[in-house]
Amino acid sequence: MMGGSNMMNKAKIAMGSGLNFTKGENITASIDFMSAITKAIASQIKTSLSDASSAAEKSIGNNSHAVAAHISDENGYLVYVVVITDSNGKVHKLIIDPANGKILLSRELSGFEALMMLHQGMGTGDHNYPMMRPGSSFGR
């Protein structure tokens, strides 16, 4: 086979990189890609990030506070990740289904895990999702 696996790897990289073969040409069509994807995702979200954060606080108990929240993917599924501090200063990570508001995971983090998660902006490496901010409307 000509090129072997190295050629296949280059082809995969080119396909996944959004390689643009119309460089410099002004091509416009009827459907904006990012708008279509955003609308498709938003149509399935029934619980706002704010409501998910409130539910997470309530599940941990009195005097608990959401210190960070964002939308992410876990195992190929869209989820909310919420970090809560409880009344004892312990940190909890909750994963919530944005379609129905169900808490899928709730666990206390070790001090090291909490420090790393907050230091990395809750990122999981490649993801750069925005944190919850006042006025966030995703899922509304």
N, C-alpha and C positions, 0 to 999 in steps of 0.2 A: 504494500500500500504506500503510495507516494505521500511523503510528509509525516506519516506516522502520528503518534499521539500528541506530539508537540504542535502539529498543525491543527488538530482537533481542539486542543486547549486554546490556541489563538482564536479559533472560530467562536468558541464559547465566550471568550472574553469580549470579542467584538460585538456579538449579539447582545450580551448583557450590559454593555457599556453605553448603549444608546447612540452608537456610531451613526452619524448623520451623513448620508450620501448626497444630500442636497445643500451642502455647505455654501453659504453665500446667496442662495436662492430664497426668495421670499415666498414660502409656501404656507397658505392658510386654508383651513377646511372648516366644515360646519361644527365639528365637535372638538371642544377644548379638552385635551386629555386629562389634565389635573382637575378641572372642574367636574368632569364626568366621574372620575374616581372618587372625589370628595363627596359628591352627591350620592353615589352608590353606597358608600360607607355610612354617611350621615342618615340615610333612609332606614338603616338597620339599628341605629343607636336609639334606644328608648329611655335610657337613664343618662342624665347629664353628669359631667365630672364632678360638679358641685354636690349633686345629690348622692353620688357614690361616696364622696369624701365624708359627707354628713352621716351616711349609713355606717361607714367604717368607724367613725368616732363613736357612734352610739353602740356599736358591737363591742368595742374595747371597754367602754364604761365611762362613768362620770369623770369630768376634768381631763378627758383625753382630747388631743388636738391634732389635726392633720397638719403636718409640717411640709409635705410635698405630695404631689399627685401628677400623673401623666398618663397618656394613652400609649400603649405599647403592644407588642405581640409576644405571646407565649406559646411555643409549640405550633406556630402558624395561626393562632387565634388572636383576634383583637380583644384586648383587655384594658382595664384601668389598673394601675398600680398606685396604691395609696400608702404613705408612710405616716404612722400615728405615734405620738408619744403619749404614754399613759400618766396617771397621777403620781406614779413612782419614778418617772423619768425613763422608763423602759421604752424601747422602740419596737414597733410592730410593723410588719409588711402585710398588706392585704391585697389580694387580686380579686377584682370584681368584674363580672360580666356586664358590658355596657348595653346589651340587648334587654336584660331583665333585672339588673341590679343585684343579682345573687352573688354572695361572697363565695368565691371558689377556693380561696386559701387565706388563712390567717395564722401568722406565726410570729413569735417574738424573735427578734434578731439579737445575735451576740453583739457585744460592744464593737468588735472589729467589723462585723458585717454592716452595722449601722453607720459606722464611720466611713467605710468604703463606699456604701451606697450614696450617702449624702455628699461625700467628697467628689464622686464622679457625676453628680447631678442626676442620680438615679439611672444613668445610662447603663446599658448592658454591653457596651463595647462599640458596636457599629451604629446603634440607634441614636438619633439626635432629635427626640421628640420634645416639644415645648412643655414646660411645667405649667401647672395650673396658676393662673394669674387672675386678679380681680377683673371681672367682666368677661372671663372666658365663656364662650357660648357653644363650644363643641358639644353636640348631642342635644341641643335645645331646638 
